[in-house]
Structures are given as structure tokens and as C-alpha cells.
């Protein structure tokens, strides 16, 4: 086997016998390749020894271009340990082309057959962001691809000619490359060596990735897992190899994003394949986007870049379309002059509504028809049992308020009672009948996850009512607590798969295999970082943007944002801050039950209690008691509105049952 990693001046030049396998591109002949074998002899030096030289070992410059079969090698465009790309001249067409080839020859005829099989499959793929292969050949047991130079410059060449691109341009390039890779991966083809010199960019900004399946890795060269016959297309070993190589492609794309944003080589390695073997799980070096970059990098884009090269492989992007959606989400947000993250949801809101009505909404609306003349508290109580209907009424009355309609003076409407008074029962019936029936477009699993999310939000609403300072409207506190979860509810409904990804990224992972006893578990991401990494936008920002779209003012948007857990709770500036704090404390407590194991709940709830103790007059186990009481109220269907709503819970003495109470509650919120 000849390795091309290091030029050796004592090695003879390439032999000139050219065994060429010429493949036409798929055309009208049923999508098949036309295969032509031919041999030719060109003027050459003495035959090479067993240690054949690489084209990268050029003759002295005075000798002129180096010959590789019929091609004249003009310049090395880029190389890694696995592949290299050459600018070459083709005398047959009289034009410049790009030759892509492995750095290591296939070990034997069997390995060559494996390489050719994979190469043929890759060459047949037709996609706007995959470089078109015009020829595939073998020169003295050295395989290669030929790509039209007219497709563009390599990424390093483009950056030399067009310095200082914007972040939107750079992310746009990577999005195009990921579109091509996603198509290839779904066709069962991986690249194997994503490098900057494998990306071509033309004057229109179109990116194409070239040299799919070109890398001749050792696992492929010896036929490991790749030498299956066509009678076994679903061989498990081959599928595992394809999956691992596809994940390596995405890590390569993450390193590419790192280079574009930081202007630095990852781990000081210009060859991504060397950086990859130094990163987990193969190595121990960690990589994070530096805080000092040539141009400012937004928090959302930083989260995406860091997830792509995360130290925990499980947290990285494992699917090209997932990586692509995150970057596209960031591009949509970044490219808007107004509207911000709302653009991610507007189309979905128009087509399937904001949330689906809970099962039985028809009967609930029918009961409302018989309640004409009753007190609005009783009517509101029926409506509050359905979160979608409650939000729809708030949306309608606040939209009217913003447009200068029925409401004059005062602030936004934040109770269902007031919305009913404004719209009347007929308006309520119309709103209920306009909701999409449960579960909308959700699958069975998605509907179950949505139902659990709604139950957690309702539990947090009851807890907030119990924690609220005396004198505050219980229904308003409940709805503000629910609105703090608006982004989470919308993401769970409209982007169920992404919501599951966010939850998985937030969960801690066990210590790596082989770790010493007592090694702490690996922490999960914060919700903000996880949502930025998955969606390219913060969940709370999505909720606030939708609330603004509904007509809820700045004060409501302020209350909708949970207090940051990384900063101490400060003294309130007004009633809005007190409501926001009660809702935040309740939501933090329910999050403890949702995301932490039972063994850690006691300490976590004690920490939440300590954070809000002074502001909400909490002490001891009062928060755990509120959770327990809220679960009972939720199970009993307790009133949420008016004088029948639960009164604030006075602080009580500490007891020894905090962990037990919390664990019992957790089992009832889908932990």
C-alpha cells in the first residue's frame, strides 16, 4: 500500500500505464452508467516500485506540470490524511478540472472493488448541492474522481478572494452543504472526509460538496464491514459503518462552522480528520467556540456551533436535517428586520392554529350555551379547563384592543372572566368551534407528550396560585404561569420532534464507561442552550413573540419571562414583578420534578425555596407542600377563578418529608 501523506524525493515518478474506467453521467439510458475500459501508454519514467508515489510529490517547478495519466496536475488545492484535491488540465476537453482522490491506495483488488462500488453509488446521486462527477477512473491502482472546475472555487480559495464574509453568508454556505449531505445520507452514501477543500462555491454563492465516498479509510480499505454482496443490502455491520461515517460527516461540518466563525483551525489542526481523533470519544480534547472571534457571534449561533462539536457525542447533531433545521431557524431569525423568532411559527399558526382543543371541547361549548345569564366566574371556570380555548380568548380580545376596537383605556386583558364579558357567550362559542380538534396533526406519541406538557403547566399554575402574595387575582396568576410556558407548549405542538431533542439534551448523562467510582454524571444543557442548539431560537423568545403578535403588551411580555436561575432574585419594582416571581418559582419547582431524579429533588426544591424565600415568604418545606396540595387540587378539578380559587398557602414549619412529597408528586407529572 502506498501512503501519500509525505512526499519522498527518492521515490520514482508515477507509471504511465493508465487503466481508465470512464463513467458517463446518468442520462436517458435508464439511469445506468456507460462503462468503458481502455489502456493507453504515455511518455513516462521508469516503472514505479511497490512504494508508488503520490501526485502530491511534485517534480521541481522548473519541470512544469506533473502528469497523471492524461491529466496535467497544475496545483494542489487541498489535502488531508484521507483525501486530496488537485487542479488539473484535461487535454481531451482543453479545460481545467478538479481531481479528487484518496491519500491511501486500496490495499488489493477486493478493496478496489469495494471503493468502486461505493464510488459508483455516490456518483449516481443528483442534487443541486452535490458536485457533479463527470468521470471516475483508476490510474495504476489509484482511483480518482473528475469534477468540472466551472462549478466553482474551493472554500479556501473563495475566502482568499472574498475575505470577511458575514455570518449569514457563512451559515448559508454550510446550510447548502448540509442539504447535499442530508440527501446523500438518506441515499445510504456518506462522505467520510468533510474538509474545506471539498466545498466548491461559484460566483452565485451556490455551494456543492464533492468527493463523496472518496476517502479510503482503513476500515474500508480492508473491506471491514463494506465488502458485502448485493444480495445483502441491509447488512447490519455495513449499516452501522454508514451511520458512524455519517455522524463523522456532521462533526466535520461542525468543525467547518467553527473555522468559519472563529477564523482558527480546530485544536490547531488544519486537517479535520486529525482534530476528530483528538475529540471524544476517540480522544480527550475539548473544543468550544472562543469568546473572541473576528466578528460578533450571537448567542443562538454560538449554541449551535458548540453543540455541533460538543464534548458529549450524544449531544451532537446526529442527523444532517436536524443540524440544517437549527441553522435555518437561526438564519430566519437573523435575517428578519422585524418579527424576530415569530417567523418560525407564523406559517404553522395560520394552518393548524396555536394549540389543539382538549378532548371534549364540543361538550364544554355546549354546556356554555346553557349557562347564559350565569355569573362569569362559573363560565370562566369551564373555559379554564381547556388551555387552548383560554389562550384563544385572550388572543381575540387583546387583538381587538390593539386594533383600537372594543377596549378603551386600561391594560391588556389577562383574565378569562373579562374576555367572556367582552366577547359574550356567542363569541366564546365561535372561538371554541374554531379550534382544531385534539390532537391536531400530532402522532399518538406526540399527543401523549403534549398532554403531559399541558398537565405540567396546569400543575405549575395551581402551585403559583398557592404561592401568590395575598390580594392578587388567582386567575391572573394562573394564566401568567401558563403564559410563561407558551413557547414550550407551541414548540411541543408544532415541533414535537425538536421538543423531544431539547428534553434529551437537558437530561444529564451517566459518566463515561471506564470512569473511576464516584465520577459525577455529565450535566445536560440548560433549556435555553438546548433550544438555541435545536431551533436556532430561544423557547421563551418564541413565546414572547407570539404574545406580542396576539396584542399582549410589554408588561405582560415582561411577566412571561421566567426569572433567570443564574442570578439572585431581587426586590420587586411593582405588582408585575411579584406575579412574575410567583409564576417563576412554581415553574422552577415543576421543572425539578420533571428533569431531576428523585434522589436530587429534595436539595433542588430547597434551593428554589431559598431563592424565593424573602420575596414570597417561603420557608422550610412550604414549596414541597404547595406541590403536594396543587397535585390534589389538580386531581379534584379545583376552581381556578374567582372566590372559589385556592387561597395562598401560609408558610409552615419545616418537616422531614420534603423528598418523599416531591417524589410522590413527580410520579404524577410524567417524570
Residue pairs with C-beta under 8 A, 6 or more apart in sequence:
1 104
1 105
1 107
1 221
2 50
2 51
2 52
2 53
2 54
2 104
2 105
3 54
3 103
3 104
4 54
4 55
4 56
4 57
4 79
4 84
4 103
4 104
5 81
5 103
7 53
7 54
7 56
7 57
7 58
8 51
8 53
8 57
9 57
11 48
11 49
11 51
11 52
11 53
11 57
12 45
12 46
12 47
12 48
12 49
12 53
13 44
13 45
13 48
13 53
13 59
13 66
14 44
14 48
14 52
14 53
14 55
14 66
14 67
14 68
14 139
14 140
14 142
15 44
15 47
15 48
15 52
15 140
16 41
16 42
16 43
16 44
16 45
16 67
16 69
17 39
17 40
17 41
17 140
18 39
18 40
18 41
18 42
18 69
18 70
18 137
18 139
18 140
19 37
19 39
19 138
19 139
19 140
20 36
20 37
20 38
20 39
20 40
20 69
20 137
20 138
20 139
21 35
21 36
21 37
21 116
21 136
21 137
21 138
22 34
22 35
22 36
22 38
22 135
22 136
22 137
23 33
23 34
23 35
23 120
23 123
23 133
23 135
23 136
24 33
24 34
25 33
25 123
25 132
25 133
25 134
26 32
26 33
26 124
26 126
31 124
33 120
33 123
33 124
40 69
40 70
42 67
42 69
42 70
44 67
48 140
52 105
52 140
52 141
52 142
54 84
54 103
55 66
55 68
55 73
55 84
55 86
55 99
55 101
56 76
56 79
56 84
58 66
58 73
58 76
59 66
65 72
65 73
65 74
65 89
66 72
66 73
67 73
68 86
68 88
68 99
68 139
69 137
69 139
70 90
70 91
70 92
71 88
71 89
71 90
71 91
71 97
71 99
72 88
72 89
72 91
73 86
73 87
73 88
73 99
74 86
74 87
74 88
74 89
74 96
75 86
75 87
76 84
76 85
76 86
76 87
77 85
77 86
77 87
77 98
77 154
77 156
77 157
77 197
78 84
78 85
78 154
78 156
78 195
78 196
78 197
78 198
79 85
79 103
79 197
79 271
80 103
80 193
80 195
80 197
80 271
80 272
80 273
80 274
81 103
81 271
81 273
81 274
82 102
82 103
82 104
82 192
82 193
82 215
82 216
82 217
82 273
83 100
83 101
83 102
83 103
83 192
83 193
83 195
83 198
83 211
83 214
83 215
84 100
84 101
84 102
84 103
85 98
85 99
85 100
85 154
85 197
85 198
85 210
85 211
86 98
86 99
86 100
86 101
87 96
87 97
87 98
87 149
88 96
88 97
88 98
88 99
89 95
89 96
89 97
90 96
90 97
90 146
95 148
95 149
95 150
96 149
97 134
97 146
97 147
97 148
97 149
98 146
98 147
98 148
98 149
98 151
98 200
98 210
99 144
99 145
99 146
99 147
100 144
100 145
100 147
100 198
100 210
100 211
100 214
101 142
101 143
101 144
101 145
101 214
102 115
102 143
102 214
102 215
102 216
103 216
104 216
104 218
104 221
105 141
105 142
105 216
106 112
106 114
106 115
106 141
106 143
106 216
106 221
107 221
107 222
110 223
110 227
111 216
111 220
111 221
111 222
111 223
112 138
112 141
112 143
113 227
114 220
114 223
114 226
114 227
115 143
115 213
115 216
115 220
115 221
116 136
116 138
116 143
118 189
118 213
118 220
118 226
119 136
119 143
119 145
119 213
119 214
120 136
121 187
121 188
121 189
121 213
122 133
122 184
122 189
122 212
122 213
123 133
123 136
123 145
123 212
125 183
125 184
125 187
125 189
125 212
126 132
127 179
127 180
127 183
127 184
128 179
128 180
128 206
128 208
129 176
129 177
129 179
129 180
129 183
129 206
129 207
129 208
129 209
130 180
130 183
130 184
130 208
130 209
130 210
130 212
131 147
131 148
131 151
131 200
131 208
131 209
131 210
131 211
132 147
132 148
132 151
132 208
133 145
133 146
133 147
133 210
134 146
134 147
134 148
135 145
135 146
136 143
136 144
136 145
136 146
137 143
137 144
137 146
138 144
143 216
145 210
145 211
145 214
147 200
147 210
147 211
150 202
151 200
151 202
151 208
151 210
152 158
152 200
152 201
152 202
152 203
152 206
152 207
152 208
153 161
153 200
153 201
153 202
154 196
154 197
154 198
154 199
154 200
154 201
155 173
155 196
155 197
155 199
155 200
155 201
156 196
156 197
158 201
159 165
164 294
164 295
165 260
166 295
167 261
167 295
167 297
167 298
167 301
167 334
168 331
168 334
168 335
169 205
170 257
170 260
170 261
171 257
171 301
171 327
171 330
171 331
172 205
172 331
173 199
173 201
173 205
173 207
173 260
174 253
174 256
174 257
174 260
174 327
175 324
175 327
175 328
175 331
176 206
176 207
176 208
177 194
177 199
177 207
177 209
177 253
177 256
178 253
178 320
178 321
178 323
178 324
178 327
179 324
180 207
180 208
180 209
181 191
181 194
181 209
181 246
181 249
181 250
181 253
181 320
182 319
182 320
182 321
182 324
184 190
184 191
184 212
185 246
185 249
185 319
185 320
188 242
189 212
189 213
190 212
190 213
190 242
190 245
190 246
190 248
190 249
191 198
191 209
191 211
191 212
191 213
191 214
191 215
191 245
191 249
191 252
192 213
192 214
192 215
192 217
192 220
192 245
192 248
192 249
193 211
193 214
193 215
193 252
193 272
193 273
194 209
194 248
194 249
194 252
194 253
194 255
194 256
194 272
195 252
195 271
195 272
195 273
196 256
196 259
198 209
198 210
198 211
199 207
199 208
199 209
199 210
199 256
200 207
200 208
200 209
200 210
201 207
218 224
219 225
219 226
219 241
220 226
224 241
225 235
225 237
225 238
225 240
225 241
226 238
226 241
228 235
228 237
228 238
232 238
246 320
247 313
247 316
247 318
248 276
249 320
250 308
250 316
250 317
250 318
250 319
250 320
250 323
251 276
251 279
251 308
251 309
251 316
252 272
252 276
253 308
253 320
253 323
254 305
254 307
254 308
254 309
254 316
254 317
254 323
255 266
255 272
255 275
255 276
255 287
255 308
255 309
256 272
257 304
257 305
257 308
258 264
258 266
258 287
258 289
258 305
258 308
258 309
259 265
259 266
261 289
261 293
261 295
261 297
261 301
261 305
262 289
262 290
262 293
262 294
263 293
263 294
264 290
265 275
266 272
266 275
266 287
266 309
267 274
267 275
267 278
267 279
267 285
267 287
269 275
269 278
275 287
276 282
277 283
278 284
278 285
279 285
279 286
279 287
279 309
279 311
280 286
280 311
280 312
280 313
280 512
281 313
281 512
286 311
287 309
287 311
288 306
288 309
289 297
289 302
289 305
289 306
297 305
298 330
298 334
299 532
300 330
300 333
300 532
300 536
300 537
300 538
301 330
301 334
301 536
302 532
303 528
303 529
303 532
303 533
304 326
304 327
304 330
304 532
304 533
304 536
306 529
306 533
307 315
307 316
307 317
307 326
307 505
307 525
307 529
307 533
308 316
308 317
308 323
309 316
310 316
312 509
312 522
314 504
314 509
315 505
315 525
317 323
317 326
322 501
322 534
325 498
325 534
325 535
325 536
326 533
326 534
326 535
326 536
327 536
328 536
329 344
329 535
329 536
329 537
330 536
330 537
331 536
332 343
332 344
332 536
333 340
333 341
333 343
333 344
333 536
333 537
336 343
339 346
339 545
340 541
340 545
341 537
341 538
341 541
341 542
341 545
342 542
342 545
342 546
342 548
342 549
344 535
344 536
344 537
344 542
345 490
345 494
345 542
345 545
345 546
346 549
348 494
349 494
349 546
352 436
352 440
352 441
352 494
353 388
353 434
353 435
353 436
353 440
354 388
354 391
354 392
354 395
354 490
354 493
354 546
355 387
355 388
355 391
355 435
355 489
355 490
355 493
356 388
356 435
356 436
356 437
356 438
356 439
356 440
356 442
356 450
356 493
357 386
357 388
357 389
357 432
357 435
357 436
357 437
357 438
358 385
358 386
358 387
358 388
358 438
358 454
359 438
361 386
361 388
361 389
361 432
361 435
361 437
361 438
364 382
364 383
364 385
364 386
364 389
364 432
365 428
365 429
365 432
365 433
367 382
368 379
368 382
368 383
368 425
368 428
368 429
368 432
369 425
369 429
371 378
371 379
371 382
371 425
372 425
375 642
376 417
376 420
376 421
377 417
377 641
377 642
377 643
377 644
379 417
379 420
379 425
379 428
380 415
380 416
380 417
380 420
380 475
380 640
380 641
380 642
381 639
381 640
381 641
381 642
381 644
383 389
383 390
383 393
383 416
383 420
383 428
384 390
384 416
384 475
384 478
384 640
384 641
385 637
386 432
387 454
387 457
387 458
387 482
387 489
388 435
389 428
389 431
389 432
389 435
390 416
390 479
390 482
391 482
391 486
392 431
392 432
392 434
392 435
393 416
393 419
393 420
393 423
393 428
393 431
394 413
394 414
394 416
394 419
394 479
394 550
394 552
395 550
395 551
396 419
396 423
396 427
396 431
397 406
397 407
397 413
397 418
397 419
397 422
397 423
398 412
398 413
398 550
398 551
398 552
399 550
399 551
400 406
400 407
400 422
400 551
401 407
401 412
401 413
401 551
402 551
403 551
406 422
407 413
407 422
411 553
411 555
412 551
412 552
412 553
412 555
412 556
413 419
413 422
414 476
414 479
414 480
414 556
415 473
415 475
415 476
415 479
415 641
416 475
416 479
416 641
417 475
417 641
417 642
420 428
423 431
438 447
439 446
439 447
439 450
440 493
442 450
442 493
442 496
443 496
445 496
446 492
446 496
449 492
449 496
449 499
449 500
450 489
450 492
450 493
450 496
452 669
452 670
453 485
453 488
453 489
453 492
454 489
455 634
455 669
455 670
456 485
456 590
456 594
456 669
456 670
457 481
457 482
457 485
457 488
457 489
458 482
458 634
459 590
459 627
459 630
459 631
459 634
459 669
460 481
460 482
460 485
460 583
460 586
460 587
460 589
460 590
461 477
461 478
461 479
461 481
461 482
461 586
461 640
462 478
462 629
462 630
462 631
462 633
462 634
462 638
462 640
462 646
463 481
463 585
463 586
463 589
463 590
463 626
463 627
463 630
464 477
464 478
464 480
464 481
464 582
464 583
464 585
464 586
464 587
465 474
465 477
465 478
465 630
465 640
465 645
465 646
465 648
466 626
466 629
466 630
466 646
466 648
466 649
467 582
467 585
467 586
467 612
467 616
467 618
467 623
467 626
467 648
467 649
468 474
468 477
468 578
468 579
468 582
468 648
469 578
469 582
469 616
469 617
469 648
470 648
472 575
472 578
472 579
472 582
474 640
474 641
474 642
474 645
474 646
475 640
475 641
475 642
475 645
476 579
477 579
477 582
477 583
478 640
478 645
480 556
480 559
480 560
480 579
480 580
480 583
481 582
481 583
481 586
481 587
483 543
483 547
483 552
483 556
483 559
483 560
484 540
484 543
484 559
484 560
484 561
484 562
484 583
484 584
484 587
485 543
485 587
486 543
486 546
486 547
486 560
487 538
487 539
487 540
487 541
487 542
487 543
487 544
487 546
488 499
488 539
488 543
490 542
490 543
490 546
491 498
491 499
491 502
491 531
491 535
491 539
491 542
492 499
495 535
498 534
498 535
501 530
501 534
502 527
502 530
502 531
502 534
502 535
502 539
503 595
505 524
505 525
505 529
505 530
505 533
505 534
506 524
506 525
506 526
506 527
506 530
506 595
507 524
507 595
508 521
508 522
508 523
508 524
509 521
509 522
509 524
510 521
510 522
511 519
511 520
511 521
511 522
512 519
512 522
524 530
524 595
525 533
527 539
528 538
528 539
528 540
531 537
531 538
531 539
532 538
535 542
540 560
540 561
540 562
543 560
544 557
544 560
544 561
547 556
547 557
547 560
548 557
552 560
555 576
558 576
558 580
559 576
559 579
559 580
559 583
561 580
562 580
562 583
562 584
562 587
562 588
563 569
563 580
563 581
563 584
565 588
565 611
568 611
569 581
569 611
569 612
569 614
569 615
571 615
572 578
572 581
572 615
578 615
581 612
581 615
581 616
582 616
584 612
585 608
585 611
585 612
585 616
585 618
585 623
586 626
588 608
588 611
589 605
589 608
589 623
589 626
589 627
590 627
590 669
592 601
592 604
592 605
592 608
592 662
593 601
593 627
593 662
593 665
593 666
593 669
593 671
594 666
594 669
594 670
594 671
596 604
598 659
598 662
598 663
598 666
601 659
601 662
601 663
601 666
602 658
602 659
602 662
605 623
605 624
605 627
605 658
605 662
606 658
608 623
609 618
609 619
609 620
609 621
609 622
609 623
612 618
612 623
613 619
617 651
618 651
619 651
619 652
619 653
619 654
620 651
620 652
620 653
620 654
620 655
621 652
621 654
621 655
621 657
621 658
621 661
622 649
622 651
622 652
624 657
624 658
624 661
624 662
624 665
625 649
625 652
625 661
626 649
627 661
627 662
627 665
628 661
628 664
628 665
629 646
629 649
631 665
631 668
631 669
633 646
635 668
638 645
638 646
639 645
639 646
